Amino acid sequence: MWLRRTGGRMRGAACAAAALAVVGVAAIDGRSPADAAGAVRGCPTRVSPDAFASTAALRRANVTEWSFGHPRPTGGVAQRRLIAWIRHQLRAIPGVKLGSLRFPIRRWDERSLALRVVIGGRSVALPAAGPIPYAHPTGPHGSKAPVAFVPGGQALTAANSAGRIVLRDAPAGGVPYSVFFPGALGWSVFDPGHTLDPGASYRGDFINYDARVKDLRDAAAAGAVGLLFVKDLPRAQIRDHYEPYEGIQWGVPGAFLGADEGKRIRDALASGQVPRATLVLRASRRRVVTPSVLATIPGRSRARIVIDSHTDGTNAVEDNGPVAMIAMARYLARLPRSCRPRTVEFAFSTAHFYQRVASSQERNGGAGQLAKLLDRDYDRGTVAGVVVLEHLGAREYVERPRADGVGQKLTPTGRSELDLVAVSESPALVAAVQRVVVRRGLRRTALLQGADGAGDHVPPHCSFGGEGTPFNERLLPTVADIAAPQTLYDPPFGPASIDFGLMRRQTLAFTDLVLRMGRMSRSAIAGRVLEYRAQRRAGAPVCMGP
């Protein structure tokens, strides 16, 4: 069922329904209501499934994407293959106009990784799960030092880390599901089966992402000669685990270890030994250029709806938004131009996994740079809103005790992962998203005001939980769909981690939303965004600089 937020900035269901009724006859980009109605008469208001890509077609495309390699870091071979494939698919769609934004980066690539630890007088080779991305390379003989375990919650300082290889637990974080419900961050929750327990813990690596960044910075500042993050999972599940993804060249070598390998070192420390380790990480750095691909389908109005996702990622689900976007583009391009009241622009953004693509002081990757351009265009009347799609069809995995070793193992529950859809503060836009979610049966979906607490700035919520954040921060009307399964940063999880039937229903729902937004007035889509933009012009505090 939908649990609706009442009071405060969002009024109840009756107000949303009234707003939706007004939207149906509102002027589009300055045209009269009669003109707007004429522009869409006889055009589809929702997608016929028979006219859209099948579940099997989405599965085939996702398997093709998976075949290019994983992980797909920014500027790497696997991402370049995917971008070439995306361009090939788009060129085959009549009427699509292609463009790009290009970004130079300093690409980092692992060449070799080895870890040896002296335990009980014997030198033991411990296989690592993978390097910390952009960790500082060692020389050919590696970094050699005694190992020191520093428990979580204890800061890394010169006293406990200088001259040592630091062993540090890197657990997933957790928050109660209740934070996503009305009364907290939620506009509403669609969970007709009552599968979401507000008191249960919603867990994921992304919740503790900032802790990894802090540890890397603190370890380098403290004079550590190496950093070993231990995950409480088997090495097979976290092979090439990819976090953090700032695009920052860290000042210390480092690697991820699985639960078994971490236990061997901890057991030695617990027995009173001081094991010495040799960490060898060889890596290369080179300048490359990485593009964001733009694909435009002209409509009756220059004001465009921008649909965004990223082309770099870790596994089959982490960056499958482009697969959905290509299916959407094929459908929308087949409609007569008269059935596209607004231009639709698809942005296949790069540098999600190189967040500091502009500078070390500025975050949000290629999407952030696109958001800057759209911010300016919004004032010119050539942008109506943004829709962001990430991690579609995600299956839920939970930690369960291992039968074949220490620690936990990620195991599928048979359910879909909670889907989070952050929506700008517009009653009409929230109501439109609610409608498509219910019609397409997208159970276990929460509509959010934002993914962080409200602050004294505009907009009140800065984070939208993922790639939608920079568009929201730039005060653009935004709908940002994201799921965050516990498998998110782990490359071994392939197409089996995706429910393709759900992915198709989600893709249909957001195509329905684009059709609906094409008929809504710009002011209805914007809601309080127009007010917030006026406050920004008057000098109000903002989430980020202009």
C-alpha positions in Angstrom: 0.0 0.0 0.0 1.0 3.6 -0.3 1.8 5.3 3.0 1.4 9.0 2.4 3.2 11.9 4.1 0.7 14.5 5.4 1.3 17.9 6.7 4.5 20.0 6.2 5.5 20.7 2.6 3.5 17.8 1.1 -0.3 17.8 1.4 -2.3 14.6 1.3 -3.8 12.4 -1.4 -6.7 14.8 -2.2 -4.3 17.6 -2.9 -2.1 15.4 -5.1 -5.1 14.2 -7.1 -6.3 17.8 -7.6 -2.8 18.8 -8.7 -2.8 15.9 -11.2 -6.1 17.0 -12.6 -4.8 20.5 -13.1 -1.7 19.2 -14.8 -3.9 17.4 -17.4 -5.0 20.8 -18.9 -2.0 23.0 -18.0 -0.1 25.0 -20.6 3.1 23.4 -21.9 6.0 25.8 -22.2 3.8 28.8 -22.6 1.2 27.3 -25.0 -2.5 27.6 -24.1 -4.3 24.6 -22.5 -6.1 24.1 -25.8 -2.9 23.9 -27.7 -1.4 21.5 -25.2 -4.4 19.2 -25.4 -4.2 19.3 -29.2 -0.5 18.4 -29.2 -1.2 15.1 -27.4 -4.7 14.2 -28.8 -4.5 10.6 -30.1 -1.1 10.0 -28.6 -0.3 7.3 -26.0 -0.5 8.4 -22.3 1.2 5.2 -21.2 3.3 2.6 -23.0 1.7 -0.5 -24.6 4.0 -3.4 -23.5 3.6 -4.9 -27.0 5.3 -1.8 -28.4 8.3 -2.0 -26.1 11.4 -4.1 -25.7 10.7 -7.6 -24.3 12.1 -9.0 -21.0 14.2 -11.3 -23.1 15.6 -8.4 -25.2 16.6 -6.5 -22.0 18.3 -9.7 -20.6 20.2 -10.1 -23.9 21.4 -6.5 -23.8 22.4 -6.7 -20.2 24.4 -9.9 -20.8 26.1 -8.2 -23.7 27.0 -5.3 -21.4 28.3 -7.8 -18.9 30.5 -9.4 -21.5 32.5 -6.2 -22.0 34.2 -6.8 -18.7 33.7 -6.1 -15.0 34.4 -4.0 -13.2 34.1 -1.1 -15.7 36.1 1.7 -14.2 36.1 5.1 -15.7 38.3 5.3 -18.8 39.1 1.6 -18.8 38.9 -0.9 -21.7 35.6 -2.3 -20.5 33.9 1.1 -20.2 35.2 2.1 -23.7 33.7 -1.1 -25.2 30.4 -0.3 -23.5 30.4 3.3 -24.8 31.1 2.1 -28.3 28.2 -0.4 -28.1 25.9 2.4 -26.8 26.8 4.6 -29.7 26.3 1.8 -32.2 22.8 1.1 -30.7 21.8 4.8 -30.8 23.0 5.4 -34.4 20.5 2.7 -35.5 17.6 4.7 -34.1 16.1 7.0 -36.7 16.0 10.7 -35.7 18.4 10.5 -32.8 21.1 13.2 -32.8 24.4 12.3 -31.0 26.8 14.6 -29.1 29.2 14.2 -26.3 31.0 15.9 -23.4 34.6 14.9 -23.0 36.7 14.8 -19.8 40.5 14.2 -19.4 41.4 12.0 -16.4 44.5 10.4 -15.0 43.6 6.7 -15.3 45.0 4.2 -12.7 45.4 0.5 -13.6 46.5 -2.3 -11.4 49.3 -4.4 -12.8 50.0 -6.8 -10.0 49.1 -7.3 -6.3 50.7 -9.7 -3.8 50.6 -10.0 0.0 52.9 -12.1 2.1 52.6 -12.3 5.9 55.1 -13.9 8.4 53.0 -15.9 10.7 54.5 -18.3 13.3 57.9 -17.9 11.7 56.6 -18.8 8.2 56.1 -16.5 5.3 52.6 -17.2 4.0 51.1 -15.9 0.8 47.6 -14.5 1.5 45.5 -13.9 -1.6 43.9 -10.5 -1.6 40.4 -9.9 -3.0 41.8 -6.9 -5.0 43.5 -3.5 -4.6 41.9 -0.4 -3.2 41.3 1.6 -6.4 43.8 4.4 -6.9 45.9 3.2 -4.0 49.5 4.4 -4.0 51.8 2.0 -6.0 54.7 0.4 -4.3 58.1 -0.4 -5.7 58.9 -3.9 -6.9 59.9 -5.0 -3.4 56.8 -3.7 -1.9 56.0 -2.1 1.5 57.3 -4.1 4.4 56.2 -3.5 7.9 54.6 -5.0 11.0 50.9 -5.4 10.9 48.8 -3.4 13.4 45.0 -4.0 13.9 43.1 -0.8 14.7 39.5 -1.5 15.7 36.6 0.4 14.1 35.7 3.6 15.9 39.3 4.2 16.8 41.0 6.9 14.7 44.1 6.1 12.7 46.9 8.2 14.1 50.7 8.3 14.1 50.7 6.5 17.5 48.9 3.4 16.1 49.6 3.5 12.4 53.0 5.1 11.6 55.4 2.7 10.0 52.9 -0.1 10.0 50.6 -1.9 7.6 47.2 -1.3 9.2 44.5 -4.0 9.3 41.0 -2.4 9.4 37.6 -3.9 9.4 35.4 -2.5 6.6 31.8 -3.6 7.5 28.6 -2.7 5.7 26.6 0.0 7.4 23.0 -0.1 8.4 20.0 2.2 9.1 16.4 1.4 10.0 14.0 1.0 7.2 11.8 3.5 9.0 14.0 6.4 7.7 12.4 5.8 4.3 8.8 6.0 5.5 6.5 9.0 5.8 7.3 11.1 8.8 11.1 10.8 8.1 12.5 11.0 4.6 9.6 9.4 2.7 6.8 10.9 0.6 5.2 7.5 0.5 5.9 3.7 0.4 4.4 1.2 -2.0 4.6 -2.2 -0.2 1.2 -3.9 -0.5 2.7 -7.2 0.8 4.0 -5.5 4.0 7.4 -6.9 3.4 9.3 -3.9 4.8 9.7 -3.9 8.6 10.3 -0.3 9.7 12.4 -1.6 12.6 14.6 -3.9 10.6 18.1 -2.8 9.4 18.6 -1.7 5.8 22.3 -2.6 5.1 24.9 -1.8 2.5 28.5 -0.9 1.9 27.4 2.6 0.6 26.3 3.5 4.1 29.9 3.3 5.3 31.4 4.6 2.1 32.7 7.9 3.7 34.4 5.8 6.4 36.6 4.2 3.8 37.6 7.6 2.4 38.4 8.9 5.8 40.5 5.9 6.7 42.6 6.3 3.5 43.2 9.9 4.2 44.0 9.4 7.8 46.3 6.4 7.2 48.4 8.5 4.8 48.5 11.4 7.2 49.5 9.1 10.1 52.4 7.7 8.2 51.1 4.2 7.6 52.9 2.2 4.9 49.9 0.1 3.9 46.2 -0.4 4.6 44.3 -3.7 4.5 40.5 -3.4 4.6 38.9 -6.7 5.8 35.3 -7.5 4.6 33.3 -10.1 6.6 32.6 -12.0 3.3 34.3 -14.8 1.4 37.0 -13.6 -1.0 35.1 -15.2 -4.0 32.2 -12.8 -3.4 34.3 -9.6 -3.1 36.9 -10.2 -5.8 37.9 -6.8 -7.2 35.6 -5.1 -4.7 35.5 -1.4 -5.9 35.4 1.4 -3.4 35.9 4.2 -2.8 35.6 5.6 -6.3 36.6 9.3 -5.9 39.2 9.3 -8.6 41.7 10.5 -6.0 45.2 9.2 -6.0 45.5 7.9 -2.4 48.7 8.4 -0.5 49.0 4.8 0.8 49.1 1.3 -0.8 46.2 -0.9 0.1 44.0 -3.9 -0.6 40.8 -5.6 0.4 40.9 -9.0 2.1 38.2 -11.6 2.5 37.0 -12.9 5.9 39.3 -16.0 5.9 42.4 -14.1 5.1 41.7 -11.4 7.6 41.1 -14.0 10.3 44.5 -15.5 9.8 46.2 -12.2 10.5 43.9 -11.4 13.5 44.5 -14.8 15.0 48.2 -14.3 14.9 47.8 -10.9 16.5 45.5 -12.4 19.2 48.1 -15.0 20.0 50.7 -12.3 20.9 52.6 -12.4 17.6 53.5 -9.3 15.6 53.3 -10.5 12.1 55.3 -8.7 9.4 53.7 -8.2 6.0 55.0 -7.4 2.5 52.4 -5.7 0.3 53.4 -5.3 -3.4 51.0 -3.2 -5.5 52.2 -2.4 -9.0 50.0 0.1 -10.9 50.3 2.4 -13.9 48.9 5.9 -14.4 48.1 7.5 -17.8 46.1 10.3 -19.3 43.0 9.3 -21.1 39.8 11.1 -22.3 36.4 9.7 -21.2 33.2 10.8 -22.9 29.6 11.3 -21.8 27.3 10.4 -24.7 24.3 12.6 -25.4 21.4 11.5 -27.6 18.6 13.9 -28.5 15.1 13.1 -29.9 13.5 16.4 -30.9 10.0 17.2 -29.8 7.6 20.0 -30.4 9.2 22.2 -27.7 12.9 23.0 -27.2 12.4 22.4 -23.4 13.8 19.0 -22.8 13.4 16.2 -20.4 16.8 14.8 -19.6 17.2 11.1 -18.8 20.5 10.2 -17.2 22.5 7.1 -16.2 26.2 6.2 -16.0 28.4 4.0 -18.1 31.0 3.0 -15.5 30.4 0.6 -12.7 31.1 -2.7 -11.0 28.8 -5.5 -12.0 25.7 -6.4 -14.0 23.2 -4.4 -12.0 25.4 -1.4 -11.0 25.3 0.4 -14.4 22.5 -1.2 -16.4 20.6 2.1 -16.7 21.9 2.6 -20.3 20.2 -0.7 -21.3 16.9 0.7 -20.2 17.6 4.1 -21.8 18.2 2.6 -25.2 14.9 0.7 -25.0 13.2 4.0 -24.0 14.9 5.8 -26.9 13.7 3.2 -29.4 10.1 3.6 -28.2 10.0 7.4 -28.1 11.7 7.8 -31.5 9.0 5.7 -33.1 6.3 8.1 -31.9 5.3 10.9 -34.3 6.9 14.2 -33.3 3.5 15.5 -32.4 3.4 12.9 -29.7 6.6 14.3 -28.2 5.5 17.6 -26.7 9.0 18.1 -25.3 12.4 17.1 -26.6 14.0 14.1 -24.8 17.7 14.0 -24.2 19.5 10.9 -23.0 22.7 11.5 -21.1 25.0 8.4 -20.8 27.3 10.0 -18.3 30.8 9.0 -17.5 33.0 9.4 -14.4 30.5 8.1 -11.8 33.5 6.0 -10.7 35.9 9.0 -11.0 33.9 11.5 -8.9 36.5 14.2 -8.9 36.6 14.5 -12.6 36.5 18.3 -12.6 38.9 18.9 -9.7 39.9 17.4 -6.3 37.7 20.0 -4.7 34.5 19.2 -6.7 32.5 16.0 -6.6 29.7 14.3 -8.6 31.6 13.1 -11.7 30.3 13.6 -15.3 26.7 13.9 -14.0 27.8 16.9 -11.9 29.3 18.6 -15.0 26.1 18.0 -17.0 24.1 19.4 -14.1 26.0 22.7 -14.3 25.1 23.0 -18.0 21.4 22.1 -17.3 21.3 24.7 -14.5 22.1 27.4 -16.9 19.8 26.0 -19.6 16.9 25.9 -17.1 16.9 29.6 -16.8 16.8 29.9 -20.6 13.6 27.7 -20.6 15.2 24.8 -22.5 15.1 22.2 -19.6 11.9 20.9 -18.0 13.2 18.2 -15.7 15.6 15.3 -15.1 15.0 11.6 -14.7 17.9 9.4 -13.4 17.9 5.6 -13.6 20.3 3.4 -11.7 20.5 -0.3 -10.8 17.3 -1.6 -12.3 15.8 -4.9 -11.4 18.1 -5.4 -8.4 17.5 -8.6 -6.4 17.8 -8.4 -2.6 20.8 -10.1 -1.0 21.4 -10.4 2.8 24.3 -11.4 5.0 23.9 -14.9 6.4 26.4 -17.0 8.4 28.7 -19.1 6.2 28.6 -22.9 6.4 32.1 -23.2 4.8 34.1 -20.6 6.7 34.1 -17.6 8.9 32.0 -14.5 8.6 29.0 -14.0 6.4 27.9 -14.8 2.9 25.6 -12.7 0.7 22.6 -14.8 -0.2 19.5 -14.0 -2.3 16.2 -13.7 -0.5 14.0 -14.2 -3.6 12.6 -10.7 -3.2 13.5 -7.5 -5.0 15.8 -5.0 -3.4 14.1 -1.9 -1.9 13.8 0.7 -4.7 14.3 4.3 -3.7 12.9 7.1 -5.9 13.8 10.6 -4.7 11.4 13.3 -6.1 11.7 17.0 -6.1 9.3 19.0 -4.0 6.4 19.1 -6.5 3.0 17.6 -5.5 2.2 17.1 -9.2 5.5 15.3 -9.9 5.2 13.1 -6.8 1.7 12.2 -7.8 2.8 11.3 -11.3 5.6 9.0 -10.0 3.2 7.4 -7.5 0.7 6.7 -10.3 3.3 4.9 -12.6 4.7 2.9 -9.7 1.3 1.6 -8.8 0.2 0.9 -12.3 3.3 -1.1 -13.1 3.2 -3.0 -9.8 6.6 -1.8 -8.6 6.3 -3.3 -5.1 8.9 -2.4 -2.4 9.3 1.1 -3.7 9.8 4.2 -1.5 9.4 7.7 -2.7 11.8 10.0 -0.9 12.1 13.7 -0.3 15.9 13.1 -0.2 18.5 10.7 1.2 19.8 13.0 3.9 18.3 15.2 6.7 16.8 18.5 5.8 19.0 21.5 6.4 18.9 25.3 6.3 19.6 25.7 2.6 18.0 25.2 -0.7 16.9 22.6 -1.5 16.3 21.4 2.1 17.6 17.9 1.1 20.9 17.8 -0.8 21.4 14.1 -1.4 19.2 12.0 -3.7 21.3 8.9 -2.9 23.2 8.6 -6.1 23.6 10.1 -9.6 20.5 12.2 -9.0 22.2 14.3 -6.4 24.0 16.9 -8.6 20.8 17.6 -10.5 18.9 18.1 -7.3 21.7 20.2 -5.8 21.6 22.4 -8.9 17.8 23.0 -8.2 16.6 21.1 -11.3 13.3 19.2 -11.0 14.5 15.7 -10.6 13.2 12.1 -10.2 16.0 9.8 -9.3 15.5 6.0 -9.1 18.2 3.9 -7.4 18.4 0.6 -5.6 21.5 -0.3 -3.5 21.8 -4.0 -3.0 24.5 -5.3 -0.8 26.2 -6.7 -3.9 26.6 -3.2 -5.3 30.4 -2.8 -5.3 31.2 -6.5 -6.0 32.0 -7.5 -9.6 31.4 -11.2 -9.3 27.6 -10.7 -9.2 26.4 -11.0 -12.8 23.1 -11.1 -14.6 21.6 -13.6 -12.1 21.5 -10.7 -9.6 18.9 -9.0 -11.8 15.1 -9.7 -12.0 14.6 -8.8 -15.7 10.8 -8.9 -15.4 11.1 -6.2 -12.7 13.6 -4.3 -14.8 11.2 -4.2 -17.7 8.3 -3.0 -15.5 10.5 -0.3 -14.1 11.6 0.8 -17.5 8.0 0.9 -18.7 7.0 2.9 -15.6 9.6 5.6 -16.2 8.8 5.7 -19.9 5.2 6.3 -18.8 6.5 9.1 -16.5 8.4 10.7 -19.4 5.1 10.7 -21.5 3.3 12.2 -18.6 6.0 14.9 -18.0 5.7 15.8 -21.6 2.1 16.9 -21.0 2.7 18.7 -17.7 3.4 22.4 -17.5 6.9 23.4 -16.6 5.7 25.0 -13.4 3.8 21.9 -12.3 7.0 19.8 -12.8 9.0 22.4 -10.9 6.8 22.7 -7.8 8.9 24.6 -5.2 12.1 24.4 -7.4 11.1 27.8 -8.9 10.8 29.3 -5.4 14.2 27.8 -4.4 15.9 29.1 -7.5 14.6 32.6 -6.6 15.9 32.2 -3.1 19.3 31.2 -4.4 19.4 34.3 -6.6 18.7 36.3 -3.5 21.7 34.8 -1.7 20.2 31.9 0.2 22.6 29.1 1.3 22.8 26.2 -1.2 24.1 22.7 -1.2 27.0 23.6 -3.5 28.5 26.6 -5.2 27.0 28.1 -8.4 
